[in-house]
Structures are given as structure tokens and as C-alpha cells.
């Protein structure tokens, strides 16, 4: 593998790192979490001005033409800052569905709004009974007139409260768990028949439970071919894993560094606790867990950029397993070494741990991806 | 080195392996001769000392190609440790006839060295070494020795006038008893200064010996093939399959770490982590692999814990009908040793030393 970055990639990485360092401290982030929307509109505009919202899209669609490596570089820094702006939901998931499955007309209609920050999106694909099976759908889309009628229920739709555009998975054929017969639809967030129950998640983001009751959409709302939405969804979710996994690597780095710093200053029995060998060894283990995750992050990003297929899927699942295990280890030990204050709201440690815990569950946990890795 | 050059190098190595290591009945003598002819039995030696002068990436590719083909690299204590000690430690006095002769022997494939570091009840510190060289150049003490190996020369870590020293001498007239070698005034022929920090001695392991992920992956594949042939009950192996997948991920992570490390070495960049991290992780994964092998072989694992076995003679060992090509004599035995307490202290101490070294490097 060639781990060298291009000049453009390096500039992008530096620009995001600078923003996180200068404009995204823990205190201001906590204020955003408590605000009504849960994020900053000003930051979102900045993301658009700096071109970050267009990074994964083709230049012809107004984007930067970036791939998994660019996503990795950005999201690792987002992880360091615990960024709450809905980049994942809007750009990676909803935008990703358009990128992988959208027609020229659909891209022309929606992507410019995503890139300039005026349109926010969400991917509504989880159903309560489905666990991590993307094909397990009770939501149905039936042909009616020139278009479709959607009925069903979607759970934990990230950024649901702010989404102008919903990408919804629904069954147009086959049985409840068949991969064929899954279709994707573009549904306006305020369409008739769409009702939401919004709530904050454990890690400070926003999500919704969304009910679709006789929601009418036109034929032009179908993303890709009818019944052939599963491969698109799978690719989008793998892009999502790449993104949140990179975020987790950034979170782990902060937890490791802050823990080392704390152990060097906190004194007990007349010396810094970091002098105790047993604690040093724990920090070494935290470091190694982080480095394993980071190495798999590079490998997964490069495999994805080489082309989407079983090799890339396997690398992504390996990465997700590692991030799940390492995230828990690093988070738990950071809390342990900080003592009780590690779980208080005043200290950042517990917030990173919460984000890592959510990341483990999002898009399939360790068990799910171990099984997928073994199968591929 | 450009990507295309790496590909070309890998193709050259694969062609060499295919020509000289022919499955299913490879000729070990032919393989050995082919390596020695090209000096590829010294993959980490610089060109000026008679090696191929390969870059870290080339050494990495070499290790990968051999592991994938199941071909042995024929590394020994002599080529791994003694040779580098001689050409590094004897700088400026290379004319020393003895050092030159020993280096020539190693280059020519004559190698009967054994490196002795550990001692009974040793605390893994340089000051804790009890083997000493006196002012007349005689060495005395007790060292743990690998049984069964043909040994002509010894390279012992000892103390002399308060400093750590490598003592090199012929291995005659010494007494071996219960895995220990008692040295009683043997005459040291050559002394080379050693690092006083024993934790750093692990750095003697050359780069390419650090890269174990390919070997681990090969063993995991062999294990799956073995399970397929045994037609185990599905319920019986479901836990094994999960452990197998977990180890597969661990091996992928190790491979990715190795590649990052090698890339940084080759590009002259700051290393992403201390090299002991690779050593520590590969040890941990190998112990887990051994554990999985023991669990999956069931009763078949039991013939192997005898430390005096230099070759596996059980029903699934190399050369048997059930040969599954896994590291029975290293990993399985080691795990069994750990499980039964025989080697537990050893494994624990090694891990402890590596963690200490990494902590120092990270300035914790």
C-alpha cells in the first residue's frame, strides 16, 4: 500500500485540522449540543464555503472528486473535535446514495443544494425488527398512478429533525428479508404523510422516528432501478462505516493523549500516577489499540478507493470490528485512569466514550461485522 | 522505491520461489543452496557485508512471498544475531581474523551458532545477569539452552567489569543439564560490547523477522482447510469460527501496521510507532492463534507439549498424512506450555519487557 497523500489531500487535511483546533473547542461544542438544532448553522456555512460539503462528489456535480481517503482525512479530524454538524447524514449517507445511485437529473436537482449547504439530508433505512440487516424491511412502496405510495416506519434516522431530503428504503417486491426487491426513494422531509418524533441521541446528535403514511412520490423519486436498491444501500453504508470509523480513530487519539497528559500531572503517593508501571502498560495497550485501528483505517480507505467489491467490503468490516473493540478498550481505560471524573459531563472523556459506544453500534456492531468478515 | 519497482521485485521473488520450492515435495537442500548462492539467506544484511542490501520494503516483500508459499527463510541465531553483531560491533577491527572467518562461514551457509541470553531466575535486567567474564577472559555461569540443536559456537550475554558484553567462543567441553548449560571457566575468544538496557536487546531482531502477519494468515487458512476435511459438527465449531474471524481481523490489523511501518522506514518518515509494537502484537496474536489451534485439534494437540520434540511426530504434524502446515512446534506447543504453566512466566516476562520498552519510547 502507498501511504503517501497528494498535495490536495494534505491541504484538505490541514484545513480541517486547523478549523477543529481553532474554532471547535469542547465548551463551544457542548453549547451546540444543548441548542435547539444540536449544531451550528454558521459552522455548516463554513463547511460549505471551504468546499467540504462537496468533497465526495464528482467535479461535474459541483464536487471535489474525492474518495475514501479524503473522507478518512476529514472525519478523523471531526472525531478529534467531536463535531456534531450533520456531515455524515447529509453528505456521506444521503449524498452518497445520490452519488452511487442517482440519475443525472436527480444529481443535478439535489447535489448543488447539498454542496452549498442549503439542503440537509438523512438516510431512513433502519427498522426496529431489522437489527443490522439492511434488507429486512416492512416499509412498502406500491405503484400508484405515475409514482409510488410509501407506508411504513423508520427508526433512528440520524439528522431526521433537520432533513430537507430523506432517502428511504422500502420494499417493492420479494419477501421481508430478500435483498432483491429493495428500492430507494427520495422523499421531501415535509411531504404529506411524513410524521416525526425527534430526540437527542446519547452522543449529543439528533435523530427521529419517522412514520410514512400513504406518502405519495413521483416516479422520478426512485433512486436507481426498482427492486435494485440493496447494492446501493450496502455501498453507502460501507462509506458510512469508513467515515464513522475514521471519526472513532480521531476520538481514540484524543482519549489516549488526554489520558497520558492527565497521568503525568495527577499525583498520588508523592508522584505522578503515570510513573506506576501498571498504568504505563495500560496506556501502552491503549496506544496499540489506537494504532491498530488507524492502520486498518488506511487499509480500508485504500481498498475502497481501489474499487468497491468483496475485498473492500472485507477490509471495511475488519476496520469496523477493530474500531468497535478498540473504542471500547480505549474508552473504558481512559475513564478508569481518570477516575470517577472521567464520566462527568464537565470533562470531555465521557463524551468521547459515548460517541465511541454509539459508533460501535452504528451500521452493525462487532458481532455483525465479524460474521460478515468471516463470510467474505 | 516506486510502486512498479516493488511489483517487479515481488514478481522476481515469486519466480525464484516457484522455481526452487516446488510443492508438494519441496527439496530443502535445493532451496538452501539456491538461497546461499544469491546470499538471500541473509536478507537483512547490507551489501558491503555480503547481503543483498535490501530496503525495508524489499525485506517485507521477501517475508510476505515466502510465508505465502510456505517456504522457510532458514534464518538462524547466526544469521539473525551473530552476523550483525560481528559486522556492526567489530567496525574498525574487521581485519580481526576470527570475526572475518566467522562472517565468511555465515555467508557460505555454515552456521552452528546458538545465542544464549536467558538464565534461570533471571529478572530480565542487565544488572541481573549472573554469567560473568573475569579479567583473564574466562566465562562462568548458567544459561538456558535450546535442546537438540547442533551447536559449535556460543554467543553469550554476560557481564564484565559492570558492563554487558557479548562473549563469543567455541562450544566445547561445556556441560548441558536439564535445558541449562553450565559454563565453568570457558575461554572467551571474542568480546563485543552490548547495550546495557536489556529491554532494547529485542532490537537485535532484524526488521523482516518482525513481519509475522503473512505467516499468521497462512496458518489461519490452513486451519480452515483442516476443519473442512474433518467435517466437524456445526454447533461444535461455531465458537471456533468466531475466534477464527477475530484472529483474521487481528492479522489484517497487524498486516496494515507492518505496511505502515515499512512505508515510513523506506520513505525516511517519522515512524508511526516503536517497532516493539509490532513485536508485542505479533506475539499476542500468535498466542491466540496457538490457543485456537489447541482448541480445534482437541485431543490431537496433546502429543506436542514435550519440549524435547524438535519435530512434530503427532497425527497432524508436518510430514504426516494429516499435515496441516501450521506452526505446531512453535505456537501450539507454546500455548500448551502457557496453559500448563510451563512457559507462562517466560511469555509474561517477554510481554512485560516489551511494554516497558514501548512506554519508554512513548515517554510515558
Interface residues (C-beta under 8 A of the other chain):
Chain A: X1 X2 X3 X4 X260 X263 X274 X277 X280 X281 X283 X284 X285 X287 X288 X291 X292 X293 X294 X295 X296 X298 X299 X315 X318 X321 X322 X370 X371 X373 X374
Chain B: X3 X241 X242 X244 X245 X246 X248 X249 X252 X253 X254 X255 X256 X257 X259 X260 X263 X264 X267 X272 X273 X277 X280 X281 X352 X355 X356 X358 X359 X362 X364
